[in-house]
């Protein structure tokens, strides 16, 4: 059954907020900080308040309880705040100040401890900075190259790998080997739709274009194509992806 959740003036922020293994449709409105979440486990809508126009929504599981936490990153002050699902519905600081104005937040579990790590990409110096990691990762992206930041576990080691997608080109820094790998899958106008579609613990290459989804699955390497949606639709995934440039 299709579920309708109006975006209004907000942004889509789907994630597994109730820990049932299913991503929940959700929106966030920067103008008033309102989070509207349709919980799949109860078929009820939950409302929360966190954030403002100067913030960016960064929902992820920061406390390791298997549920995504409502969270924001303040683009002006660099403060990360969250309403932890293991807490009492009160906003709390995740890490304090991390990141500068102009950075792009890319939280993910980079160290494999089951908790999302605050992280940012700094376009002016092509650096991927992860909280708790003293060594900033140089990530070479041409200054005029447009694309998407798509951290995901591409090698199945339980750790998110910094990655960038642009017009069919995938640049991935594998955490296991610290090496950069370049792959080609997709076309110029495709949008990345990274997710573990075959359940093997490895993120699969996937793109979306005008109502059609294209996949290259890792379990049994093969190409698949599925029609869902129509021209003008946008893919909505729980996997974090941020556009750059």
N, C-alpha and C positions, 0 to 999 in steps of 0.2 A: 504494500500500500504506500502510495506517495504521500509524503508529509510536506506541508507548506509552511515555511517560516519566512516572513517578510523581512527583507534587508533594510527597508526604510532608508535612512541616511547613513547607515552603518556599513560595516565590513563583515564578511563571513569569517568565522573563527571555529570551524568544526574540530572536535577532538573527543576523546573518550573521557567525559567528565564523571561518569558514574562507575567506571571500572568493569563494565560487562563485556569488554572486548569489542564493542561496536562504537564507531564514531558517532557522536551526537551533533545534529545540526545546531548551529549557534550563530548569533550575530552580536556585534559590539558597536555601540554608537558613541563616537568620540565626543560629540556635542554635550552629552549628559552622563557619559560613563556607564550607560545601561547595557548589561549583558543579558541576552535572552537565550536560554538553552532548552532544547527539547530533549529530555532524558529518555533514551530508548528503553531503559530497564523498567520504568514506571509509566511511560507514555504521558508524562506530565511536563509542563513548562516551568522552569525555574528562572528567577530573576536575581541579578546581583548588580551592585554598583561599585565600579572601580575605574578610575582613569579620567582623562580630559583630552582636549584637542591637541595638546603638546605631546601626548603619549602615543605609543605603538603597542598594540595588543600582542602579547607573546605567551599564549597559553601552552603549558607543557607540564609534565610530572616532575616538579622540583623536589618533592619530598619522598619519592620512591614508593608511594602506596598503591601504584597501579592506576591512579586516576589523574587526569589532567587538571592542573590548577589554573584558576583565573588569574591572569598576570598581565602587567603592563611594564613598559620601559619608558622612562621619561627622557625624551630626546634633548631636553634642555639641561637637566641636572645629571642625567646618567644613572638615576636611581631605578632599581628593579623592585617592584612590589607585587605581592600575590595574596590572594585569598586561598590559603592551603586547604585542600579537601580534608586533610587530617586534623585541621584546626577548628576554630570556633567562628568561622565566617568573618573574621576581622582581618583587614589588610595588614600584612607584615612585610618587612624588608627581606628580600631574598639574599642580597649580597651587599647592599648599600650602593655606592657609586661605581659603575663599571661602564666605560664607553664615553665617547665624546659626541658633540653635535656633528651631524653628517655621517655618523656610523650607521650601519644597518644591522639590526639584531638578528642573530641566527642561533637561537638556543637549541641544544640537542644533547644527548648523552654521549659525550666524546670520550669518556674514560671507562665506560662500561660498568658503572656502579649502580645502574638502575635509576639514576636521578638525572634530570635535565640540567645541563650546565649553562649558565648565562654566557653568551658569546656574541661578538660583533665582528662584522667585516668592515674594514676601514678602506674605502675606495681610493683615497688620496695617496696611499702608500701600498695598496694591494696586500694588506695584512689581515689575516684571520686571527682574532684574539679570543682566547678561551679563558674564562675565570679559573684561577687556580693553576694555570699553566704559565710559567715564566717565559717560555719560549714562544714568541709570536710566530705564526706560520706565514711565510711569504707565499702569496698565491697570485701568480702572474696572470693578469687579465688586461688586455689592451685598453687604453684609456677611453677609447671611443666604442668599445664593444658593449652591446646591450644584451641582457640575458637575465638569468635567474640563479639565485643562490639556493642550492638544494641539498643541504646536509642530510645524509642517510647512510645506513650500513650496507655498503656495496660489496663487502667481502665476507660477511657473516661472522665477524669476530666479536659482535656484541657492542661495538663502538661506532658512533656516527663518523662518517668520513666527510670532510669539507669537499664540496663539489659545486661546479658551475655549469650551467647549460646555456648555449646560445646557438640558435638556428641549426640544430642537428649535431652540434659538437658538444661533447661532455668532457669536462676536465675534472678529474677526481684525485684527491690526495689520500691514498689508502693509509689508514692509521696503522695497520699491521706492519707495513713495510716502509712507511714514510716516503714512498715514491709517488710521483705523479703519473697518472695514466690518462690517455686521451682516447675516447671512443666516438664513433659517429653513428647516430641513429636519429632519424627524424628529418624534417625539412625546415626551411627558413621560417615559416609562419607557425610552426608547431609550438605548443606550450608544453612544458614538462609536466608529467603526472606520475611522479615517482612514488612507488609503494611496493610492499612485498605482496604481490598478487597470488603467488603460488604457495605461500606459507612455509618456505624453507629457511626463513631467517635472513634472507638476502634481498636487498632492494632491487626491484626489476626496472630496467629501462622502459619508459612508457611516455607517450606523448598524446596530445589531443589536438584535433583540428576539425572545425566545422561539423561537429556531431559524430565524429569517428575517433575511436581510441585505438592506438597502436602499441603493441607490447612485444618485448623480447624477454621471455621468461628464463630465469636462471636454473630452475630445477631440471628441466629438460629443454636445453636451448632451442627455442623455436619462436617464430614470429606469429603473432595473432592480431586480428583486427576485429573490433566490435563496434557496431553502430549504436550510439546512445546520445541523444541530444540533437541539436540542430544548429545551423549557422548563427553565430552571434552569442551562443551559450559559452560559459566559462567553466572549466573543470573546478570542482570544489573538493579538496582533499584534506585529510587530517595531517598529512605530511607537510612540514613547514617549507614554504618556498617564498622567496622575496625577489622582486624585480630589482635590477640595478641599471643605472643610467636611464 
